[in-house]
């Protein structure tokens, strides 16, 4: 038992308290980490190393568990003597006497501060990537709004000119027709703004929604681009199939995939441009496929297309975040998977949603 005790004390951060939480023992590792001497700790309440940011509810849960003679395990945020934050994987065990009553508590810990800080740094980097991707998407969406408004604005300008002429000639019937045309154009432009506003609304609540509707919303956002670039869209999509997640985030993913195909058509000078959108399902999953004839991804880039900041496009047209963010969105918001492979004459992206 002494050998076991020495092994634990030499490789872990150990302390003991009585049933009131008063420290009765600390090992050298404990003193080294927290910066206290044993004399400064023995006889003090264990909350001497408690971090002020830790909610009281956490300690209520801890005491409830160990007073019920159960083992408590958690990653605990603590504070050293020099006010440094440390994170410790902590196991607290009640020690019982022969009658089954609690004699004391022993806490065994190991330091995971570096791992926790790396996780926090990764999370911050990921949030920054999301923000950068959102800003890049915003720029693209503003370009699409501008594109979709240019033609109706020209038509509206011409209609207003004709409206003025009809008014001067007192042609009331023509005047009313031109007035109605103007209203219809303005209504159409207003609907465009609504479509793009929905795309960027901060929707975070997950819900069931129609997969087909999300596809239609993505195509509506890109309708002018698809028309101007003469891209033929073919559908084979199951109606009334629902997926669970955040709809406007899926629309962002679909827009990214469609824009990738559009950019590939342009950069590779493809004349007969086609995108096929298929969906199907089995017992466990719903599958959504996007197939284009844009000659696929170069072999040396195949393993890197989902990496952050990687892009085979010119710097002016690609940020290297679209597919990376799409993959993260699908994994976090939908528990879904996105796959890519080259096929004859093009690429196929497959999104696999769990039912």
N, C-alpha and C positions, 0 to 999 in steps of 0.2 A: 504493500500500500504506500509506503514511503517513497519507493521508486516511481510509482505511478504519479504520486503527488509532485515529486520533483520534476518529472517529465512534463506535466501539465503546466507547472509554474514557470519552467524555463522556456516554454514555447508559446505561452499565452499570457493575456493580461487578466489577472485574477484578483478578486476581492471577495470578502465575506462580510455579511451584516447580521445583526440579530433581527428578531421579528419586528422591531420598530424602525429598521432601516439604518441603524447606527453601525458604522464601520468597525469591524473587529479584526480584520486582517487585510493587508494588501501585499502583493509581491513586488519585486524590484521593477518588473516590466510596467506595472501600473504606475509606480512613482516616476519612472523615466518618461512615460508618455504624457502624464498630466502635469509634471513639473513640481509636484509636492513631495515633501519628505514624509516618511511613515508617521513621524510624530504629529505632523500637521493634519493627518488623515484619521488616525485611530481615535475613535470616540466621537467623530463628527458624523452628521447625517450624510447619507450618500448623495443627497441632492447638491452637495458641494461641487460636483462635476456636471450637474444638469445644465443643459443649454436653455437659455430663456426663450428661444423660439419654439421649443417643443411644446405642443398643446398639453394642457393638464389631463385631457381625456386619455392620452397615451399612457400616462403614469397610473391613472385609475384602472385602465385595462391591465397593466402590468401587475399591480397589487392584487387585483381581483383574481388573476390567473394563479399567482404563486401562493396566495392564501388558501386557494382551493386545492393546494398540494399538487399543482400541475407545473410542467416545465414551460417557461416563457422564452420565446425566440423572436428576435427582431434585429433590424439594423437601427442603432440608436445614435442620435446626434448629441455629442457631448462637448464640454468646454474645458480647456486646460487652464492652468493658473495664469498663464500669460494671455488669456482670452483668444486662444486659437481654437477654431472649430475642428473637431475630429469625428469621424464616423466609425462605429464599431459594430461588427456582427456580434450580437450578445445572446448568450444562453444563461438563464437564471434557473437554478434548481433548488427546491426546498430540501433540506436535510432533516430526516425524521428520526425520532427516538424509537425505542422498542415498542412503545404504546401507540406509535403512529402520529405523535404530535410533532409540530414543527420546532426544531431546535434552532436552526439558522438558515440563511440562504447563501449559496455560493454562486458567483457570477463569473463566467469564463468568456473572454472576448478575444477577437483579433481585429487588427486595424485594417479597414477597407477604405480609408480616406482617399487614397490615390485613385482607386477604382470609381468611387462615387464622383470625384471631381472630373474624371475623364468622361463619365456618363453625362454630367451636367454640361461639360464643354461640347460634347457631341450633340446634345439636345439644342444648345444655343446655336451651334453651326447649322443644324437642321432647320431651326426656325428662321435663320438668316437666309438659307437657301429657298425656303418657302416664300419669304418676302421678296427676294430677288426674282423668283419665278413669277410671283403675282404681279410685280411691276412690269416684267417683260410681257406677260399676258395682257396687262392693261394697255401697254403701248400697242400691242398687236390689235387689241379690240378697238382702240381709238382709231387706228388706221382702217379697220373694217367699217366702223361707223362712218368715217369720212368717205370711204369708198361707196358705201350704200346710200349715202345722202347726196352724192354729187349729181347723179342722174335726176332724181326727183327735184332737186333744187333748180336744175336747168329747166325742167318741165314746168315748175312752178313759176319761174321767171317769165317763160313764154306765155303761160296761161294768164298771168297778171297783165302782160302787155296786151293780149287779145281782149282781156276783160275791159281794159281802158278803152280800146277801140270800139267795143260793142256798146259801152256806155255813151261814148260820144255820138254813135249812130242811133241811140235809143232802141237797140235791138234787145228787148227785155228777155226773150226766150234764150237767146245765145248768152246773154249776160248771166242768167240763172244757171245754165249748163256749165259755163266756165267757173262760176262761183262754187258749184258743187264739186267740180273737178279739183279745184284748189283745196277745198275741205278734205277731199279724199286723199290727196297727196300729203297734206299736213298730218292727217290721221295715221297714214302709213309710216311717216317719219317718226311720229310719236311712239308708235308700236315698236319701231326699231330701238329707240331709247329704252323702252320697257324691257325688251329682250336682253339688252346688254346690262341693264341694271340688275336683272334677276341673276345674270351670270356672276356678278360681283357682290351680291348680297351676302352678308355674313351668316349664312345658314349653317348651323352646327348640329342640329337635332337630326338623328338618324330616323328614317322612316322607310316604309315600303313605297316604291313608286314604279311606274311602268318604264321598262327599259326602252321600249319603242319611243316613248315621249322624250326621253333624254337624248336619243339619237336625233329626233326631229329638231330639238332645241339647238343642238350643235350645228346641224345643217342650216338652220335658219340664220345663225350667227354668221356663217360662212357663205350664205347663198350668193352674194354678189361676186365674191372671189371665185366660187365654183363656176358661176356663169361666165365670168370674164376669162378665166383660164381654160374654158371649154372642157371641163372635167365631167365625165359621164358617171353618174352614181346608180348602181344597180342594187336592189334590195331583195333579200330573202330572209325576212325577220319575222319570228313568231310573234303574233299579237297577244296582248294581255298577259305577257310574262313580267312578273315583278321581281325586283332585286331590293335588298335592304342596305341602306347607307345614306349618303348625303348627295342629293340629286345634282346640285350645281357643281359639286366637285367632280362628279362623273362627267358632266358636260365639259369641264375643263380638260379632262383626260381625252375625251373624244375629239375635241377641237385640236389638241396637240397632235394626235395621231393623223387627223385629216390634213393639218397644215404641214406635217412632215412629208406626206405623200405629195402635196401641192408643190412644196419646195423641191422635192426630188424630180418631179415632172419638169420643172423649169430649168434646174441646173443640168439635167441630162438631156434637155431638148426633146422630150417625148412628145410626139405629135398626137397620137391616138390615146388619150388619157382616160383611164377607167379605174374606178374604185368599186369593189364589190363588198357589201356589208351583209354578213350572214349571222344568224343566231340559231342555236339548237340546244337541246338539253338531254341529260340522262337522269338517273335516279338521284344523283348527288349534286350535280353542278349545272349551271347555265353557262353556255359558251357564246361569246360574241367575237366575230372575226372581221378584220379589215384586210382586204387583199387589193393590192395595186399592181400596175404593170410598169413601175418606175425602175426596173432593172435591179432592184434589191440593194443590199448594203455590201460594200467592198469587204472581201474576206478578212482583211487585216483589222477591220473595225467591228466584226460581228460580236466579239466577246465584250465590247466596251460601250455599247449603245445606251446602257442604263446607268453608266457612271456619271457622277456630277461633273459639270463643266466640260464633258467630252462632246464635241460636235465635229462632224465632217463638212459642215456648211461653212460659208464665208462668215467672218466675224460680224458682218453687218446684218446677217439674217438669222444667226443662231447663237444662243447663249449656252447650249449644252446642259440646260436644266429641264427641258420639257419632259423627256422620257424618264429622267431620274425622279422628278416630282410626281409624274403620273404613276410610277411604280410605288412610291411611298403612299400616295393617296389611296390607291387600290388596296394596298396591304393594311393600312390603318383604318380607313373608313368602310371598307367592304370585306375585309379578310379574303381578298381576291388576289389572283396571280395574273401577271401579264407575261406573255411569251412572244418571242419573235423567231422567225426563220425565213431564209431566202427560199423562194420557189421559182419555177420557170418564169422568166420575164419580170419578176418583182419581189415584193415582200408580203409576208402575212403576219399580222399581229393578232394574237388570240388572248382575250380576257376571260378568265375562268372564275365565275362567281359561285360560291357555295349556296345551295338551296337552303 
